């Protein structure tokens, strides 16, 4: 299969050179947006030329976006255009508002649909929601970019969906991973033969057993990782080895609660900088966990790969009536040069909460950490010392072991 464009097969040097040109331009646009100007006031756009340069900039969190939008609705001053200059305004649960445009592949979903083998001659049954939230339009925009026709099915009304898929001759499905099975099963009950051979899914977990069931029915099912704010972040190809980072974003994996990049292969929070000039989000923390995969995809696409969704980074937990946050754990680690990582464990002893802090260090004296634990986590804790490399590589800095049954 040919690739969507030559951007997908660039060498590392070509990609770095292109980034050195477009990244300063995007930082300059962000500085001009009122919602971002204050956090970037001391940043020289011409000094931000690479991913490593980005690491010195502050992280933008969803909560920052929500609070800015409440003060300056609808977009909080984070966009490069006036509200009326956009083609769509969406409202996601929260509420939080997102802009959208119908210009070519604005959310970059066409790249993913092309990787699924969807293009001219296909009819995509788009079962993502069109009401208020942007998912339906994101995938419709992508289908338009690859030249496919769209049946804007939305959600629900399964019997009508099955009938339409049969009558129209739908060849591809877009929607959540599990809803396709509901449509296929209903069509079977109704005695209808469907022509769906490819599925582009997102918005939920694609379990291996479900992917295999689709394969057994002659359907190639691939998944994307996208958000309403950022558009497509990463996607699967037919190689099905991790998710390839989209060419229109920069992805960093950082220690949860910080903006500090982790080592390749280590699990951390996904932080994304989008190169979309209309909505220049810089180091936007998704709250999702993932890890960088080494090497390149066998499909020939050369950009970095991540392992896909591996859980949530916001592990804030209430212990003894007090909230303990990932940022506090990061502050504790930062106070001790010999500490590589730490993990807070919440458990129960009888009817009492117990907090244990596991400290990955070469030190043999747990007492040396007692005072800084109290200062950063605001309560006393049991302290367990763990050898370097002894803590699990799962991205967790707070683990709740208490049973709520």
Secondary structure, DSSP 4 states (H G I P E B T S, - for coil): ---SSGGGG--HHHHHHHHHHHHHHHHHHHHHSHHHHTTTTT--GGG--SHHHHTTSPPB-HHHHHHHHHHSTTTTT--SS-GGGSSEEEEETTTEEEEE--STTTT-HHHHHHHTT--TT-EEEE-S--SSSSHHHHHHHHHHHHT-EEE---S--HHHHHHHHHHHT--EEEE-TTHHHHHHHHHHHTT------EEEE-SS---HHHHHHHHHTT-EEEEEEEETTTEEEEE--TT-SSEEEPTTEEEEEE-TTS-PBPPTT--EEEEEEE--TTS---SEEEEEEE-EEPS--TTS--S-EE-----BS---EEETTEEE-HHHHHHHHHT-TTEEEEEEEEEEETTEEEEEEEEEES---GGGGHHHHHHHHSS--EEEEE-TT-S-SSS-SEEE-----
